[in-house]
């Protein structure tokens, strides 16, 4: 019974936090853009829909060579990351 009462107390707190930050928080120094539930990388290398992570925050880094990483995480330790790089013409030819 004790666990259920703790969950009942936690749910309104989580809902209030989600409402306060709009469901998604974006890191202050984000290099890409988040708009309408879609992350777009710097330089328009790619875009992808945001994962469904409660109280999610987005962080990224980008290098001038077209490589980088985007992280999606919440304060409870859930984290999704994606590393990317822009293909050079030589690599693209090799993949094709």
N, C-alpha and C positions, 0 to 999 in steps of 0.2 A: 503494500500500500504506500509506503513511503516514497518509492521510486515514481509512482504515478503522480503523487502530489507535487514532486519536484518537476516533473515534466510539464504539468499543468501550469506551474509558475514560470517555467522557462519559455513556453510558447508565446505568451503575450510580450515578454521582453524581446524575443527575437523579432516578432512582428513589428514592434515599435522601432527597433533598430533599422529594420528594412525600410520602413516608411520614412524614417529620418534621412536615410541616405539614398533613397530612391531605388533600392534594390541592388544597385551596382555602384561601387565606389571606384574612382579612377585615380591612379597615382598622380601626384602633382606634376611630375616631370615626364609625363607620358610623351613619347616620341611619335607614336601612331595616333589614330583617332578612334573614338568609340562613338557610334551614332546609331540610334534605333536598334540596339542589340547586336551590332556588327563591329568587329575590330578591323581596322584597315591599317596595314603596316606603312611605315614611312617609305616614300618613293613608290607607293602603289605596287609593291612586289606581290602582295596578295591581300585578300580579306577573308574573314571567316566569322560565322555566327558565334556569339559568346556562349560558353558552356553554362549549364544550369547548376551553379554553385551558390548556395545561400550566402548572403553578405559578401559577395565576391569583390575582390579588388583586382585591378589590372596593372601590370608593370611590364616594361619592355626596355630593350636596348637595341641600338642599331649602329652598324658600322658603315662607313662610306663605300665599302666594296659590295654592299647589298646583303650582307649577312646580319643576323641578329637573333634575338630570342624574345618571346612574349610569354608572360607568366599570368596565370589566373589562379588566385588563391583566396582562402577565407581565413579568419582568425583562429579557426579550430584546427588548422594544419592541412586541410585538403589543398592540393596544389596540382595544377595541370600546366605543363610547359611545352612550348613548341620552338624548336630551333630551326632556322631557315637560312638559305643562302640563294643569291641570284646566280643562275647558271651562266657561265661564260659561253661564248659561241662554240668553243671547242668541246666543253662538257655536254652542251645541248646536242651537238652533232653525234657525240659518242652514245648518248642516251637514245636518240632517235634511231 
